[in-house]
Amino acid sequence: MSLAVASGAFACVALASLELTDTTVSPGQQVSFSGAYYNDTHTVSLHWASADGPVLATLPPAGLTDFGHSFWREIAGSLTVPSDAEPGHYVVVATQADAAGKPIWGVPARAAIEVVVPGQTPATREPPEQAEAGRLTRLQVTAPESDLPKLVLVAMAMAALGAIIVTRTRAVAPSARLWRTPR
């Protein structure tokens, strides 16, 4: 019951968004951004590479969002890509905290960005081989082989439980059921 209530409550909360006009940029380039669903009373900070990375821009939320509530605001502005940014994939993170320094619900928002050197296109670059702090890299999810039998066992147990429930439901006389099925 509490899971259903929590799921319903979460479904009604707007999550902040962040969009960049350019996602492939050069070091030192200015990029416009916009976003929605930020709290109306607290400043928004945009960070480079992580939520606690260097601050690229700080601004108060402005106009109302299309959601219609007076406490959700939009952001818009521009930021400058660090001039010392090396070629690679990065993330711009929008954060917003309350007066006590705690993050506002629904924030941070993130937007991916790629830095290339002038004259180089993203298609000619090789993907990074190793993860570096603050950079996005390919994610490879693997499970140890020893977990495979456990996963198969759990799947089989769930299938058996489902079969038992279906069988018992069909075995109950129609007059004893709490609901009636249409004929």
URVEN-V901147 format. One record per residue. SS is DSSP state (~ for helix, > for strand, _ for the rest). OMEGA is omega in whole degrees, 0 to 359 (none if undefined). NEAR is the number of other ideal C-beta (glycine too) atoms within 10 Angstrom. Layout:
# URVEN-V901147
ss: [SS SS]
omega: [OMEGA OMEGA]
near: [NEAR NEAR]
This chain:
# URVEN-V901147
ss: [_ ~ ~ ~ ~ ~ ~ ~ ~ ~ ~ _ _ _ _ _ _ _ > > _ _ _ > > _ _ _ _ > > > > > > > > > > _ _ _ > > > > > > _ _ _ _ _ _ > > > > > > _ _ _ > _ _ _ _ _ _ _ > > > > > > > > > _ _ _ _ _ _ _ > > > > > > > > > > _ _ _ _ _ > _ _ _ _ _ > > > > > > > _ _ _ _ _ _ ~ ~ ~ _ _ _ _ _ _ _ _ _ _ _ _ _ _ _ _ _ _ _ _ ~ ~ ~ ~ ~ ~ ~ ~ ~ ~ ~ ~ ~ ~ ~ ~ ~ ~ ~ ~ ~ ~ ~ ~ ~ ~ ~ _ _ ~ ~ ~ _ _ _ _ _ _ _]
omega: [182 177 179 179 180 179 179 179 180 183 183 183 178 177 181 178 177 179 177 179 177 178 173 190 175 175 179 182 174 181 176 179 173 180 182 176 174 179 187 187 184 181 177 177 176 185 177 170 177 181 177 178 180 180 179 181 176 181 175 175 184 189 179 176 178 179 173 179 184 182 176 183 178 173 176 179 177 178 178 177 180 182 179 180 178 177 180 180 180 176 172 186 176 180 177 182 177 183 180 180 179 179 176 180 178 181 22 172 184 174 180 180 179 177 176 176 180 180 180 178 181 184 183 181 173 178 180 182 182 178 174 182 176 180 175 176 177 180 177 182 177 176 177 181 180 179 183 178 178 180 178 179 178 179 179 179 179 178 179 178 177 179 179 180 180 181 181 179 180 183 181 179 182 180 181 181 179 180 180 176 180 180 none]
near: [5 6 7 8 9 10 9 9 9 10 7 6 9 14 12 23 18 21 13 19 11 14 14 13 19 16 16 12 15 11 19 12 22 13 23 22 23 29 19 14 13 17 14 25 17 25 22 19 22 15 14 10 18 11 12 21 17 12 16 12 24 12 10 15 19 9 11 7 11 9 13 19 21 16 25 14 16 12 20 14 20 16 9 7 17 11 14 18 19 22 19 23 22 24 21 21 16 12 7 5 6 8 12 17 13 16 21 21 22 16 18 11 23 15 20 16 10 7 7 12 8 12 5 8 14 5 8 14 7 6 11 12 7 16 16 17 13 9 6 5 4 6 9 7 7 7 10 10 9 11 10 10 10 10 10 10 10 10 10 10 10 10 10 10 10 10 9 9 9 7 7 10 6 9 6 6 10 5 5 8 6 3 4]
